Every structure is written in C-alpha cells, then in structure tokens.
Amino acid sequence: MKVNATREAIEDFKESLLWNDISREIKAWKKGFNIEMLNIVDDAASENPSTAQVLLHMGDLNGRQKAVDYFLSILDVFLDTIEIQKEDDKETEVS
C-alpha cells in the first residue's frame, strides 16, 4: 500500500467533523450488527434454520464487525504506513 497524504493531513482529518460523522455512522452499523446477532436465537425459534445456516449468519456478522473495526482504524493504518514508507526511503538512500 502507498499513502500519498501527509501525516499532518491525516491527523487533521482524524480530528475533523467529517471523520466524526463518518465514524458515528459506521459505529451505528456495528451496533445494528450486534442487535442482529442477538436476534439470531429468537429468529431461529420461528424460522427453524439449519445449524450451518445459523453458523454462516454468525460468521457473516462477525466479518462485518471486523470490517467496521478495520475501517475505523484506517487512519492509524495510513499513519503507520507513512512511517514504513519513510524507513523504506531511508534504506533506499543508503543502498
């Protein structure tokens, strides 16, 4: 991965109202996924799904939550990547 933004730009965006709005919306998705997970047992009683269907649904919800967590941490990932790029650039200069 290559990050073209500067550290300062990412840090400013991380503190921005826009990022706060995005984060709040994404966290609401995660809350919805948790509610859906909690309803699996009640839904199973009325729908009678197979064990495989229940496990696949739970796995799907788990994957969605992990995707949300990654997205919420993406700015930190970008900051880490910038540091790695700087180290790589220094090594290239020395070589």
C-alpha positions as CSV (number, residue, x, y, z in Angstrom):
1,M,0.0,0.0,0.0
2,K,1.1,3.5,-0.7
3,V,-0.2,6.6,1.1
4,N,0.1,9.9,-0.7
5,A,-1.4,12.0,2.1
6,T,0.9,13.7,4.6
7,R,0.9,12.8,8.2
8,E,-0.5,16.3,9.0
9,A,-3.3,15.9,6.6
10,I,-4.3,12.5,8.1
11,E,-4.1,13.8,11.6
12,D,-6.2,16.9,10.7
13,F,-8.8,14.7,9.1
14,K,-8.8,12.4,12.1
15,E,-9.9,15.4,14.2
16,S,-12.4,16.7,11.7
17,L,-16.1,16.9,12.0
18,L,-16.5,14.9,8.8
19,W,-14.5,12.0,10.2
20,N,-16.5,12.2,13.4
21,D,-19.7,12.0,11.3
22,I,-18.4,9.0,9.3
23,S,-17.2,7.2,12.5
24,R,-20.6,7.8,14.2
25,E,-22.4,6.3,11.2
26,I,-20.1,3.3,10.9
27,K,-20.4,2.7,14.7
28,A,-24.2,2.7,14.2
29,W,-23.8,-0.1,11.6
30,K,-21.8,-2.1,14.1
31,K,-24.5,-1.6,16.8
32,G,-27.1,-2.9,14.2
33,F,-24.9,-5.9,13.5
34,N,-24.8,-6.7,17.2
35,I,-28.6,-6.3,17.5
36,E,-28.9,-8.7,14.6
37,M,-26.6,-11.2,16.3
38,L,-28.6,-11.0,19.5
39,N,-31.8,-11.8,17.5
40,I,-30.4,-15.0,15.9
41,V,-31.8,-17.2,18.7
42,D,-35.2,-15.7,18.5
43,D,-35.3,-15.9,14.7
44,A,-34.1,-19.5,14.9
45,A,-37.1,-20.4,17.0
46,S,-39.5,-19.1,14.4
47,E,-37.6,-19.9,11.2
48,N,-36.0,-23.2,12.1
49,P,-32.8,-22.7,10.2
50,S,-30.1,-25.4,10.0
51,T,-27.1,-25.3,12.2
52,A,-25.0,-24.4,9.1
53,Q,-27.3,-21.5,8.3
54,V,-27.0,-20.2,11.8
55,L,-23.2,-20.5,11.9
56,L,-22.9,-18.9,8.4
57,H,-25.1,-16.0,9.6
58,M,-23.0,-15.6,12.7
59,G,-19.8,-15.7,10.7
60,D,-21.2,-13.1,8.3
61,L,-22.0,-10.8,11.2
62,N,-18.6,-11.3,12.7
63,G,-16.9,-10.4,9.4
64,R,-19.0,-7.3,9.0
65,Q,-18.0,-6.2,12.5
66,K,-14.3,-6.8,11.8
67,A,-14.6,-4.8,8.6
68,V,-16.1,-1.9,10.6
69,D,-13.3,-2.1,13.1
70,Y,-10.7,-2.0,10.3
71,F,-12.4,0.9,8.6
72,L,-12.5,2.8,11.9
73,S,-8.7,2.2,12.3
74,I,-7.8,3.0,8.7
75,L,-6.4,6.4,9.5
76,D,-4.0,4.8,12.0
77,V,-3.1,2.2,9.4
78,F,-2.3,5.1,7.0
79,L,-0.1,6.8,9.6
80,D,1.8,3.5,10.2
81,T,2.2,3.1,6.5
82,I,3.7,6.5,6.2
83,E,6.3,5.6,8.8
84,I,7.1,2.4,7.0
85,Q,7.5,4.3,3.7
86,K,9.9,6.8,5.4
87,E,12.0,3.9,6.7
88,D,12.0,2.3,3.2
89,D,13.0,5.6,1.6
90,K,15.9,5.9,4.1
91,E,17.1,2.3,3.3
92,T,16.9,3.0,-0.4
93,E,19.0,6.2,0.0
94,V,21.7,4.2,1.9
95,S,21.9,1.4,-0.6
